[in-house]
Amino acid sequence: MANSFSTDILIQTPDPTRAASFYVEQLGFEVTGEDPPMISLHGAHINLFIERGPSLGPVLEVTVDSVEAARLRLVKNGCVVVKHEPDFPRCYVKDPFGLIYNLTS
């Protein structure tokens, strides 16, 4: 079970443009990509992606060997699937301690 955190963090907000402006002006991020569903910001050590939608809080990305096996194991151990879109692909899981992460392989 060799897992690792990526340098990507995603947030969702009703106004991605306003959020991106905040992170550029206040924290020195640079807008590196814009398309209708998402704005990409890159910093020296992390990448921040801002997507239009209801706020979930920060979503970290965790790389696992098998998304499906990790999802099943995590749910069995008290996690809740917040969003599961296998065609995208993405699977957001909230653990018993409040951390939300996207499982990826």
Buried (B, 14 or more C-beta within 10 A) or exposed (E): EEEEEBEBBBBBBEEBEEBBEBBBEEEEBEBEEEEEEBBBBBBEEBBBBBBBBEEBEEBBBBBBEEBEEBBEEBEEEEBEEBBBEEEEEBBBBBEEEEBBBBBBE
